[in-house]
Amino acid sequence: MHKKTIMINITPFVVQKIEEKLVCYRRISEKGACAELCRALHNRDADDGKFALNTVKRWFGVIEPQTEPQQNGLEAIAEYLGYPSWVALTQDADYDRRKEKSEVDYICELFPDYRHLAQSITDYQDSAPNDPKLAALLQRQNTMKDAIVKLADLLTAPMHHPKARQSPTDENLYAEQAALLRAQTLQVHDKPLIKTHLKENAHAFYLKAKRCKDANKLSDAEKYYLAALCSQRNFNALRNLGALYFIQRKDKEAAPVFGEIITREKEIFAETTPPDNFFNGEHDKLRTFLDAQYYLGCIYFRNSYMKEGFETMKKLLKRYENVDTEDKQSDIAMIYNELGNAYFKQGKYKMAEKYYEKTIAIYKQTGSDKDVWEAFINIAYAYTDQKMFDAAEEKILSARAYFEEKSDRMLSASARFELGYLSFAKGDYEASIRYYKVALLGYEAFDKILPSVEAKRQAMSTLSNMRKAYRKLGDTKNEDYCYEKMVKYADEKSTAHLYSEEFIRFLKSPSRGIQTE
């Protein structure tokens, strides 16, 4: 006998909210989905702050026996979904009302007497299987089911979907997506046709996401990329969603996205017909895979997983030996630059300088003057930390002259920032503050003209370093002013998400942030 699963607290609404938030999976029952959720939940009652994976699986009936979460589990789920408490979650209007619908539920919405009909059929089959009335009832049931099938066919007909994409409002696209996903679960449809329409629906969401990203509407871009992935697990959408998380430093979200791309290497480079889950076919395969490896390597370095970062970047360099892309040399230079940054982070300045010089050599060949001078700035940092002040200043002044000639506000500000860093290292705190003030004006002016995550982050870093210099001079008034301005930046709606987890760590980083109190 089939055992019916009954969930009291974990209603279909809660399951749906969790599935919408999961990065790499559309269903909680998919392999690996519970593991991703388990990593995101925090168990306040456990010493290690973690729930057992099998415990999480049992909450959702993935393994037997199914169990309801204890209160600490419910609170962790509520926190994960953005609610202040489990009680607050249960007060959501949809918590009890939104029930998971079966095929019978959908039919009953159109034919209110269907449930009574189904019960009558069951009664006749049990008590009078040979009664002629049973055949008539079964015929009526089949007629109703055929009507549902025809309705689903109408909703998924080719003529329906181009209209939704010609007028790509959210309402049209989401309605189209819901109809297609519903039709996909039925066994009587033209599966290739539905798959094609789902891809087109995903592409429409993808284009919306790109436009939002270009306009710096990052939360809207994320929403549309996730919607695209709901229609089709497309590699272009995965790559761009990962990059979106990366520029916002949401590394916990970005890493599994790029990891998924890398683990699906065989599927990407299959020798048969190019996989259908690329919007532009063969052209995007290599670029998507190379970018995923590069971003993942950067994430490792950024989070101090140096061994994994070096392994990833060196594998990527090895791969470039056997591929030919239009931007091959520039890509290799970017990898060298990241390796230089990683060695610099470890205090291995000679190795850092070696890779920066490799970067400069390539950029000189490709004519990327701007990138050449950015690499010179990086070398200047290495010289400064080795107390080679004259050599550092020579590099910076050359870079500053170049940036000002090119009217590049961001890079000119970066040169001023490094002069402030250099002056601080030399003990000239007043000069350091003067340079930092000019750098801050540059970053803020750039951000007003073209709002940028990086400009905001650099402005925060500049204020952090100014605060250090004021502290050295005993100027507590200006030190507090810098701190208040930093907090104001972090509290702004457009930038708050950048500092949710790493705010204190970023500001107190030993090389450029404020010192621990």
C-alpha positions as CSV (number, residue, x, y, z in Angstrom):
1,M,0.0,0.0,0.0
2,H,1.3,3.5,-0.9
3,K,2.3,5.5,2.1
4,K,1.1,9.0,1.9
5,T,3.6,11.7,3.0
6,I,2.2,14.3,5.3
7,M,4.2,17.4,6.1
8,I,2.9,19.7,8.8
9,N,5.4,22.5,9.0
10,I,7.3,22.0,5.8
11,T,4.3,22.9,3.5
12,P,4.6,23.0,-0.3
13,F,5.0,26.8,0.0
14,V,8.2,26.3,2.1
15,V,9.5,23.7,-0.3
16,Q,8.8,26.0,-3.2
17,K,10.6,29.0,-1.5
18,I,13.6,26.7,-0.8
19,E,13.8,25.4,-4.4
20,E,13.6,29.0,-5.7
21,K,16.6,29.9,-3.6
22,L,18.8,26.9,-4.4
23,V,21.5,27.8,-6.9
24,C,22.2,24.6,-8.7
25,Y,19.0,22.6,-8.4
26,R,15.4,23.0,-9.3
27,R,14.0,20.3,-7.0
28,I,14.8,19.5,-3.4
29,S,14.7,15.8,-4.4
30,E,17.5,16.2,-7.0
31,K,20.8,14.6,-6.1
32,G,22.9,17.1,-4.3
33,A,20.1,19.6,-3.6
34,C,19.8,18.7,0.1
35,A,23.6,18.9,0.4
36,E,23.6,22.5,-0.9
37,L,20.8,23.4,1.5
38,C,22.6,21.7,4.4
39,R,25.7,23.8,3.8
40,A,23.6,27.0,3.9
41,L,21.8,26.3,7.1
42,H,23.2,27.1,10.5
43,N,22.4,24.9,13.5
44,R,22.7,27.0,16.6
45,D,22.4,24.0,18.9
46,A,25.4,22.1,17.4
47,D,29.0,22.8,18.3
48,D,30.0,22.8,14.6
49,G,27.0,24.8,13.6
50,K,25.9,22.2,11.1
51,F,23.0,19.8,10.6
52,A,23.6,16.2,9.5
53,L,23.0,15.7,5.8
54,N,20.7,12.7,6.5
55,T,18.7,14.8,8.9
56,V,18.0,17.4,6.2
57,K,17.1,14.7,3.7
58,R,14.6,13.2,6.1
59,W,12.9,16.6,6.5
60,F,11.9,16.4,2.8
61,G,11.2,12.7,2.5
62,V,14.3,12.1,0.3
63,I,15.2,9.2,2.6
64,E,13.1,7.2,5.1
65,P,11.8,7.6,7.7
66,Q,10.6,11.2,7.0
67,T,10.7,13.4,10.1
68,E,9.6,16.9,10.8
69,P,12.4,19.4,11.8
70,Q,12.9,20.4,15.4
71,Q,12.5,24.1,16.3
72,N,16.2,24.8,15.6
73,G,15.8,23.4,12.2
74,L,12.7,25.4,11.5
75,E,14.4,28.6,12.6
76,A,17.4,27.8,10.4
77,I,15.1,27.3,7.4
78,A,13.3,30.6,8.1
79,E,16.7,32.5,8.4
80,Y,17.8,30.9,5.1
81,L,14.6,32.1,3.4
82,G,15.1,35.7,4.7
83,Y,12.5,35.6,7.5
84,P,13.4,36.9,11.0
85,S,11.8,33.8,12.6
86,W,9.8,30.7,11.8
87,V,6.7,32.4,13.3
88,A,7.2,35.2,10.8
89,L,7.4,32.7,7.9
90,T,4.2,30.9,9.0
91,Q,2.4,34.3,8.9
92,D,3.1,34.6,5.2
93,A,-0.3,34.7,3.4
94,D,0.7,31.7,1.2
95,Y,2.1,29.5,4.0
96,D,-1.0,27.4,4.4
97,R,-3.0,28.4,1.3
98,R,-0.6,27.4,-1.5
99,K,-0.9,23.6,-1.8
100,E,0.8,21.3,-4.2
101,K,-1.6,20.4,-6.9
102,S,-2.0,17.0,-8.4
103,E,-3.4,16.2,-11.8
104,V,-6.7,15.5,-10.1
105,D,-6.7,18.9,-8.5
106,Y,-6.2,20.6,-11.9
107,I,-9.0,18.6,-13.4
108,C,-11.3,19.4,-10.5
109,E,-10.8,23.1,-11.0
110,L,-12.4,22.8,-14.5
111,F,-14.8,20.0,-13.6
112,P,-16.0,20.4,-10.0
113,D,-17.8,17.0,-10.0
114,Y,-14.7,15.1,-11.1
115,R,-13.7,14.1,-7.6
116,H,-17.1,12.6,-7.0
117,L,-16.9,10.8,-10.3
118,A,-13.5,9.3,-9.4
119,Q,-14.9,8.1,-6.0
120,S,-17.9,6.5,-7.8
121,I,-15.6,4.7,-10.1
122,T,-13.6,3.4,-7.2
123,D,-16.8,2.2,-5.4
124,Y,-18.0,0.4,-8.5
125,Q,-14.7,-1.3,-9.1
126,D,-14.7,-2.6,-5.5
127,S,-18.3,-3.7,-5.3
128,A,-19.7,-4.2,-8.8
129,P,-16.8,-4.5,-11.3
130,N,-19.1,-5.9,-14.0
131,D,-21.9,-3.2,-13.7
132,P,-22.5,-1.5,-17.1
133,K,-22.6,1.8,-15.3
134,L,-18.9,1.5,-14.6
135,A,-18.0,1.6,-18.3
136,A,-20.1,4.7,-18.7
137,L,-18.4,6.4,-15.8
138,L,-14.9,5.5,-17.1
139,Q,-15.8,6.8,-20.5
140,R,-16.9,10.1,-18.9
141,Q,-13.6,10.3,-16.9
142,N,-11.6,9.7,-20.1
143,T,-13.5,12.5,-21.9
144,M,-12.6,14.9,-19.1
145,K,-8.9,13.9,-19.2
146,D,-8.9,14.4,-23.0
147,A,-10.2,17.9,-22.4
148,I,-7.3,18.7,-20.1
149,V,-4.9,17.3,-22.6
150,K,-6.3,19.4,-25.4
151,L,-6.2,22.5,-23.2
152,A,-2.5,21.8,-22.4
153,D,-1.8,21.3,-26.1
154,L,-3.4,24.7,-26.9
155,L,-1.3,26.4,-24.2
156,T,1.9,24.8,-25.6
157,A,1.1,25.3,-29.3
158,P,3.7,27.1,-31.4
159,M,1.4,30.0,-32.0
160,H,1.1,30.8,-28.3
161,H,4.8,31.4,-27.5
162,P,6.0,33.9,-30.1
163,K,3.3,36.3,-28.9
164,A,4.7,36.0,-25.3
165,R,8.2,36.8,-26.6
166,Q,7.1,39.6,-28.9
167,S,5.6,41.3,-25.8
168,P,8.1,40.1,-23.2
169,T,6.4,41.4,-20.1
170,D,7.1,39.5,-16.9
171,E,3.5,38.3,-16.7
172,N,3.6,36.9,-20.3
173,L,6.9,35.1,-19.9
174,Y,6.2,33.6,-16.5
175,A,2.7,32.5,-17.7
176,E,4.4,30.9,-20.8
177,Q,7.0,29.2,-18.5
178,A,4.3,27.8,-16.2
179,A,2.4,26.4,-19.1
180,L,5.4,24.8,-20.7
181,L,6.7,23.2,-17.4
182,R,3.2,21.9,-16.8
183,A,3.0,20.4,-20.3
184,Q,6.4,18.9,-19.9
185,T,5.2,16.6,-17.1
186,L,2.5,15.1,-19.3
187,Q,3.3,12.1,-21.5
188,V,1.2,13.0,-24.6
189,H,3.0,16.1,-25.9
190,D,5.6,16.7,-28.5
191,K,8.6,16.7,-26.2
192,P,11.1,18.2,-28.6
193,L,8.7,21.1,-29.4
194,I,8.2,21.9,-25.8
195,K,12.0,21.7,-25.2
196,T,12.5,24.2,-28.0
197,H,9.9,26.6,-26.6
198,L,11.5,26.3,-23.1
199,K,14.8,27.3,-24.6
200,E,13.2,30.3,-26.3
201,N,11.5,31.2,-23.1
202,A,14.8,30.9,-21.2
203,H,16.5,33.1,-23.9
204,A,13.9,35.8,-23.4
205,F,14.6,35.9,-19.6
206,Y,18.3,35.8,-20.4
207,L,18.1,38.9,-22.5
208,K,16.1,40.7,-19.8
209,A,18.8,39.7,-17.3
210,K,21.6,41.1,-19.6
211,R,19.8,44.4,-20.0
212,C,19.4,44.7,-16.3
213,K,23.0,43.9,-15.7
214,D,24.1,46.5,-18.2
215,A,22.0,49.0,-16.4
216,N,23.5,48.0,-13.0
217,K,20.2,46.6,-11.8
218,L,21.9,43.6,-10.3
219,S,19.1,42.2,-8.2
220,D,16.7,42.2,-11.2
221,A,19.4,40.6,-13.3
222,E,19.8,37.8,-10.8
223,K,16.0,37.3,-10.8
224,Y,15.9,36.9,-14.6
225,Y,18.9,34.7,-14.8
226,L,17.3,32.3,-12.2
227,A,14.1,32.4,-14.2
228,A,16.0,31.5,-17.4
229,L,17.6,28.6,-15.6
230,C,14.2,27.4,-14.4
231,S,13.1,27.0,-18.0
232,Q,16.4,25.5,-19.2
233,R,19.7,24.7,-17.5
234,N,21.5,26.8,-20.1
235,F,25.3,27.2,-19.9
236,N,25.2,30.8,-21.0
237,A,22.8,31.7,-18.2
238,L,24.9,29.7,-15.7
239,R,28.1,31.5,-16.8
240,N,26.5,35.0,-16.6
241,L,24.8,34.3,-13.3
242,G,28.1,33.1,-11.8
243,A,29.8,36.3,-13.2
244,L,27.1,38.4,-11.6
245,Y,27.7,36.8,-8.2
246,F,31.4,37.1,-8.7
247,I,31.5,40.9,-9.3
248,Q,29.3,41.3,-6.1
249,R,31.7,39.0,-4.2
250,K,29.0,36.6,-3.5
251,D,31.5,33.8,-3.7
252,K,29.3,31.2,-1.8
253,E,26.7,31.5,-4.6
254,A,29.2,31.9,-7.5
255,A,31.4,28.9,-6.7
256,P,28.8,26.1,-7.2
257,V,27.6,27.8,-10.4
258,F,31.1,27.6,-11.9
259,G,31.6,24.2,-10.4
260,E,28.6,22.9,-12.2
261,I,29.9,24.1,-15.5
262,I,33.3,22.5,-14.9
263,T,31.8,19.1,-13.8
264,R,29.7,19.0,-17.0
265,E,32.8,19.3,-19.2
266,K,32.0,16.1,-21.2
267,E,28.6,17.3,-22.0
268,I,29.9,20.7,-23.1
269,F,32.6,19.2,-25.4
270,A,30.6,16.2,-26.7
271,E,31.8,15.4,-30.3
272,T,28.2,14.7,-31.4
273,T,25.8,17.5,-32.2
274,P,26.5,20.6,-30.1
275,P,24.4,20.5,-26.9
276,D,21.2,22.3,-27.2
277,N,21.8,24.2,-23.9
278,F,23.9,26.9,-25.4
279,F,22.1,29.9,-27.0
280,N,24.8,30.3,-29.6
281,G,25.9,26.7,-30.1
282,E,29.5,25.8,-30.8
283,H,30.9,29.4,-30.4
284,D,30.1,29.5,-26.7
285,K,31.5,26.2,-25.6
286,L,35.1,26.9,-25.1
287,R,34.6,30.5,-23.8
288,T,32.1,29.4,-21.2
289,F,34.3,26.6,-19.9
290,L,37.5,28.7,-19.8
291,D,35.7,31.5,-18.0
292,A,34.3,29.1,-15.4
293,Q,37.8,27.8,-14.6
294,Y,39.2,31.3,-14.4
295,Y,36.5,32.7,-12.1
296,L,36.7,29.6,-9.8
297,G,40.5,30.1,-9.5
298,C,40.0,33.7,-8.6
299,I,37.4,32.7,-6.0
300,Y,39.8,30.3,-4.4
301,F,42.5,33.0,-4.2
302,R,40.1,35.6,-2.8
303,N,39.1,33.2,0.0
304,S,42.6,32.2,0.8
305,Y,42.3,28.6,-0.6
306,M,45.7,29.1,-2.2
307,K,46.6,25.5,-3.0
308,E,43.3,25.0,-4.9
309,G,43.7,28.4,-6.6
310,F,47.2,27.6,-7.9
311,E,46.0,24.1,-9.1
312,T,43.0,25.6,-11.0
313,M,45.0,28.4,-12.6
314,K,47.9,26.1,-13.7
315,K,45.4,23.6,-15.2
316,L,43.9,26.5,-17.0
317,L,47.3,27.6,-18.4
318,K,47.9,24.0,-19.5
319,R,44.6,24.0,-21.4
320,Y,45.5,27.2,-23.2
321,E,48.5,25.4,-24.7
322,N,46.1,23.3,-26.7
323,V,43.4,25.9,-27.7
324,D,43.3,28.8,-30.0
325,T,41.0,31.7,-29.1
326,E,40.8,35.2,-30.4
327,D,41.7,36.6,-26.9
328,K,44.2,33.9,-26.0
329,Q,47.1,36.1,-25.1
330,S,45.0,38.6,-23.1
331,D,43.4,35.7,-21.2
332,I,46.8,34.3,-20.3
333,A,48.0,37.7,-19.2
334,M,44.9,37.9,-16.8
335,I,45.9,34.5,-15.4
336,Y,49.5,35.6,-14.8
337,N,48.2,38.8,-13.1
338,E,46.0,36.7,-10.7
339,L,49.0,34.4,-10.0
340,G,51.0,37.5,-9.2
341,N,48.3,38.8,-6.9
342,A,48.2,35.4,-5.1
343,Y,51.9,35.3,-4.5
344,F,51.7,38.9,-3.4
345,K,49.0,37.9,-0.9
346,Q,51.4,35.3,0.5
347,G,54.2,37.7,0.8
348,K,56.2,36.0,-2.0
349,Y,57.2,39.3,-3.7
350,K,59.8,38.0,-6.1
351,M,57.4,35.4,-7.5
352,A,54.7,38.1,-7.6
353,E,57.0,40.4,-9.5
354,K,57.9,37.6,-11.9
355,Y,54.3,37.0,-12.9
356,Y,53.5,40.8,-13.1
357,E,56.4,41.1,-15.5
358,K,55.0,38.3,-17.6
359,T,51.7,40.1,-17.6
360,I,53.3,43.3,-18.8
361,A,55.3,41.5,-21.6
362,I,52.1,40.1,-23.0
363,Y,50.1,43.3,-22.8
364,K,52.9,45.2,-24.6
365,Q,52.6,42.7,-27.4
366,T,48.9,43.0,-27.7
367,G,48.9,46.8,-27.4
368,S,46.9,46.9,-24.1
369,D,48.6,49.9,-22.7
370,K,46.0,50.4,-20.0
371,D,46.6,46.9,-18.7
372,V,50.4,47.4,-18.9
373,W,50.2,50.3,-16.5
374,E,47.8,48.5,-14.2
375,A,50.4,45.7,-13.9
376,F,53.0,48.4,-13.1
377,I,50.8,49.5,-10.2
378,N,50.8,46.0,-8.9
379,I,54.6,45.8,-9.0
380,A,54.6,49.1,-7.1
381,Y,52.6,47.5,-4.3
382,A,55.2,44.6,-4.2
383,Y,58.1,47.1,-4.1
384,T,56.3,49.1,-1.3
385,D,55.8,46.1,0.9
386,Q,59.5,45.3,0.4
387,K,60.3,48.9,1.4
388,M,61.8,49.6,-2.0
389,F,60.2,53.0,-1.9
390,D,62.1,54.8,-4.7
391,A,61.4,52.0,-7.2
392,A,57.8,51.9,-6.2
393,E,57.4,55.7,-6.6
394,E,59.0,55.6,-10.1
395,K,56.4,53.0,-11.2
396,I,53.5,54.9,-9.7
397,L,54.4,58.3,-11.1
398,S,54.8,56.8,-14.6
399,A,51.4,55.1,-14.3
400,R,49.7,58.2,-13.0
401,A,51.0,60.3,-15.9
402,Y,49.7,57.7,-18.3
403,F,46.3,57.5,-16.7
404,E,45.8,61.2,-16.6
405,E,46.8,61.5,-20.3
406,K,44.1,58.9,-21.1
407,S,41.5,60.7,-18.8
408,D,40.8,57.4,-17.0
409,R,39.3,58.5,-13.7
410,M,39.3,55.0,-12.0
411,L,42.9,54.2,-12.9
412,S,44.1,57.7,-12.1
413,A,42.4,57.4,-8.7
414,S,44.2,54.0,-8.3
415,A,47.5,55.6,-8.8
416,R,46.7,58.2,-6.2
417,F,45.6,55.4,-3.9
418,E,49.0,53.6,-4.3
419,L,50.8,56.9,-3.6
420,G,48.8,57.1,-0.4
421,Y,49.7,53.5,0.5
422,L,53.4,54.2,-0.3
423,S,53.4,57.4,1.8
424,F,51.9,55.5,4.7
425,A,54.5,52.8,4.5
426,K,57.2,55.5,4.6
427,G,55.6,57.1,7.7
428,D,54.5,60.3,6.0
429,Y,50.9,60.1,7.2
430,E,49.9,63.7,6.2
431,A,51.0,63.0,2.6
432,S,49.2,59.7,2.7
433,I,45.9,61.4,3.6
434,R,46.3,64.0,0.9
435,Y,46.7,61.3,-1.8
436,Y,43.8,59.3,-0.4
437,K,41.5,62.3,-0.5
438,V,42.2,62.8,-4.2
439,A,41.8,59.1,-4.8
440,L,38.4,59.2,-3.0
441,L,37.2,62.1,-5.1
442,G,38.1,60.1,-8.2
443,Y,36.3,57.0,-7.2
444,E,33.2,58.9,-6.1
445,A,33.2,61.0,-9.3
446,F,33.4,57.8,-11.4
447,D,30.6,56.2,-9.5
448,K,28.3,59.2,-10.1
449,I,29.0,59.1,-13.9
450,L,28.8,55.3,-14.2
451,P,27.6,53.5,-11.0
452,S,30.0,50.7,-10.3
453,V,30.4,48.0,-7.7
454,E,34.2,48.3,-8.0
455,A,34.2,52.1,-7.6
456,K,32.1,51.8,-4.4
457,R,34.4,49.1,-3.0
458,Q,37.5,51.2,-3.8
459,A,36.0,54.2,-2.1
460,M,35.4,52.1,1.0
461,S,38.9,50.8,0.9
462,T,40.3,54.4,0.6
463,L,38.2,55.6,3.6
464,S,39.5,52.6,5.6
465,N,43.1,53.5,4.9
466,M,42.5,57.2,5.6
467,R,41.2,56.2,9.0
468,K,44.4,54.3,9.7
469,A,46.5,57.4,8.8
470,Y,44.3,59.7,11.0
471,R,44.7,57.3,13.8
472,K,48.5,57.4,13.5
473,L,48.3,61.2,13.7
474,G,46.0,61.0,16.8
475,D,43.2,62.8,14.9
476,T,40.2,61.0,16.4
477,K,37.7,63.4,14.9
478,N,38.6,62.7,11.3
479,E,39.1,59.1,12.1
480,D,35.5,58.9,13.3
481,Y,34.3,60.8,10.3
482,C,35.9,58.2,8.0
483,Y,34.3,55.4,9.9
484,E,30.8,57.1,9.8
485,K,31.2,57.6,6.0
486,M,32.2,53.9,5.6
487,V,29.1,52.8,7.5
488,K,26.9,55.1,5.4
489,Y,28.3,53.4,2.2
490,A,27.6,50.0,3.7
491,D,24.1,51.0,4.7
492,E,23.1,52.3,1.2
493,K,20.5,50.1,-0.5
494,S,22.7,49.8,-3.6
495,T,25.8,48.6,-1.8
496,A,24.6,46.9,1.4
497,H,24.6,43.4,-0.1
498,L,28.4,43.8,-0.8
499,Y,29.3,43.8,2.8
500,S,26.8,41.5,4.5
501,E,29.3,38.8,5.5
502,E,32.7,40.2,4.7
503,F,32.3,43.8,5.8
504,I,34.3,43.5,9.0
505,R,36.9,41.2,7.5
506,F,37.3,43.5,4.5
507,L,37.8,46.6,6.6
508,K,40.2,44.9,9.0
509,S,42.3,43.2,6.4
510,P,46.0,43.5,7.5
511,S,47.4,45.0,4.3
512,R,45.0,47.8,3.5
513,G,42.1,47.7,6.0
514,I,41.8,49.2,9.4
515,Q,43.6,47.5,12.3
516,T,41.7,45.4,14.8
517,E,40.7,47.4,17.9
